[in-house]
Structures are given as C-alpha cells and as structure tokens.
Amino acid sequence: MTQQEGRATRVRAALEVPDATARLQAAMAAGTRPEPEDVEVLVERSAVEPDFFVRDMLTWALTRHPAEATVDRLLAELGSVFPQARSQALHTLSKIGDRRAYPAITLDLLHDTEDEVARTAWRAAATLVPEGQEAALAEVLITQLGRGDRRVHRSLSRALAALGEASAPVLERAATDPDPDVRAHALATQQLVRDPDVDFDDAVAEAQRVVALRGAPLQDD
C-alpha cells in the first residue's frame, strides 16, 4: 500500500465511525490539511453522511482543494441514483463557484422529483449562471412556482430573487396565472426581489391576502 493509499484508508475509516462529533473532526482535519487522495473519500462520504453538520464540513473540506481536483468528480455525482449524492454535489459545486459547472445543472436536476435535489439545483444554478443567461434560467425556474411546501417555496423564491431584474418579466406573467397558488408564490417572490430582507412568511401571507381579495366576488351596492 502506498503512502497516499494509506492516508485515504485512514480518512475513510475516520469518516465512518459511529460518533458524529468524531466524523466532524475528521472532515475538518481533511480540509485543514488537504491532500489530493482525500477528494474521492470526501465525495463518497458526502453521498451517505446522515449528519447535516458533518455534511457541511465535508463540503468545506472539498472547497479547500483546487477546483481542478474536485469539480469533475462532483459533476459525476450529478448522475447518481442517490438523491443525497446529487444534492450534496450541487451544494458543493455552488460553494466552489466554478461557472464551468453550470451546463451540468440540467433540466432534469432543476425539475428533480426529489425536493431537496431540486432546491439545491435552483440555488446552485442561480449562483453559477453565466452573465447573460439569467433570463433563460428564470424561464425554467418559473415553471416550479407553487411546488411543494413552504420551505420549497422559499428556496425557489430566493433563487429567483438572486437573478434580480432578469426574473421580473416572468414573475409579472406568473402573477396572473390561473392557479392561485402560483399567483401567490409569484407575488411573494416579487416582494422578495424588491426587498431581500423581507420576511418570507409575511410576504406569503400578504400575497395570499391579495390573491383572495382579487378572487372575491364583487358585491352589489
């Protein structure tokens, strides 16, 4: 066994112990002293690690390595059958910030049936979208308005808000959609675009009130 193989074996073993705190420390150590042979181990563990904080530390450890050593390996994970592998790879790619990854964020990922994967794909796409392609991305994201629960709504709204003025025309159009859930989501997102500091739940409540009022029957005098 070579020295590099020995290190990879030790890092893998440290990331598989039952104690989450110990795994967190192992991930931190791998990022503090990054070595090329760690990349495969860190990516593999990201796909199965059950603890949120450890997963976040694995992402941090990967960002400590050169993009040349990580991006291609992470892109390969986007085709995994395991949702966590896809979502963690997307999350890490967004943190690395290499725009070469943008073309790999496909329609399938942006429409992924797994909410967590789709949410991460929206955030990654909004972060990595090349200049001039924001409007095209907004056209794709707008099709997901009204999807899922409040957490999913918030993620999509933040992704659209991150696109700034490029999302304005599609949101204006969606604000008149026949589906009241889509209309409310679009109106809440418009508020978020205008004021990124607005409380999303307050924006949703106001949007739902507006939709309800617009849909109320007229009263005769």
N, C-alpha and C positions, 0 to 999 in steps of 0.2 A: 504494500500500500504506500502510495506517495504521500508526501507531507500535505499536499493540497487535499487529497482524498481523506486523509486523517482528520483534517480540520472540518471538512464538510460533514463527516460522520459525527464528530463531536457536536457540531452546531445542530445537526438534525436531532440527535439524542436529547440535547438540552431543550429543544423546542417541543419535544413530545412528552416531557414529564407531566404528571398529573396536576401539579401546583401551578396555577395561573401566574402567580407573582414570580415564580422562578422562570416561567416561559417569557414573561415580560422583560425580565433582566437579561435573559439570553438574547432576545431580539435587540435590546438596547446595546448589548455588547457587540453584536454583529454590525450594528450601524456605527458604533463608536470606532471600531477598527475594521472597516470594510475590506473584504478580500473577494476577488472575482469568483472563487469557488462557492461563495455563500449565496450568490444570486439564485441559483436553481433551488437551493434548500428553502430560501425565504419565499420564493414564489409558490413552491409546492405547499408550504405550510399555510400561506395566506388563503389557499383554497379550502382548507378544512378547519382552521383555528376557530374554536367556538367563542372565545372571549373578545369582546369589542376592543378593549384597550390593548390587548396583545396584537390584534389585527392592525390597529392604528400604528403600533410600534413597528410592526413588520413593514408597513408602508414607509414609515420614516427611514428604516434601515435601508430599504431599496432606493430611496431618493438620495442616499449618501453615496451610492455607487454611480459611476459615469453612465449617462444615458445610453451610450454605445453598448454597454453591457446588460442593460435592463429592458429597454424598450421593445426590442424584437421578441424577447422571451415573454414579456407581458402581452404583447399582441397575440401571441399563440394561444394565450389563455382565453381570449375573447370567443373562441370557438368551442370552449369546453361545454360538456353536457351538464356540468355542475353550476348552478346559479351563483353560488358564493365565489367560485373561481372567476366568473365573468365580472361580477360586481366589484370584487377586490382589485382585479386588474385594471378596470376602468378608473376606479378611485385612485390607484397609484399612478396611472398614466396622467391623470389630471394634476396630481401633485408634482410630477416630474416636469410637466408643462412643455413637452416637446411636441410642437404642432404637426410633426410628421405622422403622429398617431391619429390625427383627425379622420383621414379617409377610412380607417378601420372601424370607426363608430358607425356601423351600418344601420339601415332602416330596421333590420331585424332586431338590433340591440335597442334602438330608440322606441320600438314597439314591443319590446320583450314582454311576454306574458307574466313574467315574474316582476312584481312591482319594484323590488329592491334593485334589480338589474336595470330596469327602465329608469328609475330615479337617478341612479349613478350615471347612466349613459347621458341623461339630459344635462346633468351638472358638468360632466367631462366635455361634452360637445360644446356647451356654452363657454367653457374655459379655453378650449383648444381651437375653436373655429377661426379659420384664417380671415384676415381683413377682406371685406367684400363679399363674404359668403353668409353673413349674419341673416339677411332677409330670407335666403333659401332655407336656412336652418329653422327660422321662425315658422315658415310654412309647414314644416314637418312637425314641429313641436305643438303647433296649434291643434293638430288633429287629436291630441291626447287630453284636451281640456274636458273636465268633468269626470275623468277616470279616477277610480279608487277612493281612498279615504282622505281625511284632512291632511295627513302627512304627505300623501302623494300629491295632492293639490298644491301644497306649499312648495314642494320641490320643483314642480313644473313652473309655478309662478315665478320662483326665484331664477330659474334658468331663462325664462322669457325676459324677465326684468334685466338680467345680465346682458342681454342683447341690445338694450337701450331702445333708441328710436327705430331700429330695424324691426322691432316687434309691433310697433304702433299700428300699421295698417291691418295686420292680421287680427289684432285684438279688437280693433274697431269693427271689423267684419264679424268676429265671433260674438261681439256684444249684442248682435241682433239674431243670433242663431235660434232656430225654433225650440231647441232643448233648453229649458230654464236652468238646468244645472250648468250647461256650457256657458250660458249668458252670465250667470252669477260668477262663475270662475273667471271669465274674461274681464268682467267689471272689477273684481277684486284684484286681478293682476294689473289692470290699468292703474289702480291706486298705488300698487307696489312700484310700478315704473315711475310714477310721479314722485313718490316719496318712499325710498328704500327702507326708511326707518319705521314705517307704519306697522302697527301690529297686524299680523296677517289675519288672525281670528276676527279682529274688529273690521278689517276690510271685507272679509267674507260676510259678516253679519250685515254690514251696510249694503253690500251688493245684493244679498238675498232680499233685503227690505225693498230696494229699488225694483228688483225683478217682480216681487209680489205686487207692488203698487202699480207697475206698468201693466200687469196682467189682470188687475182687478176690473170688474165690470163698471162701466160708467153709471152714475146714479142720476136719475131724472130729478129735476127741481120740483 
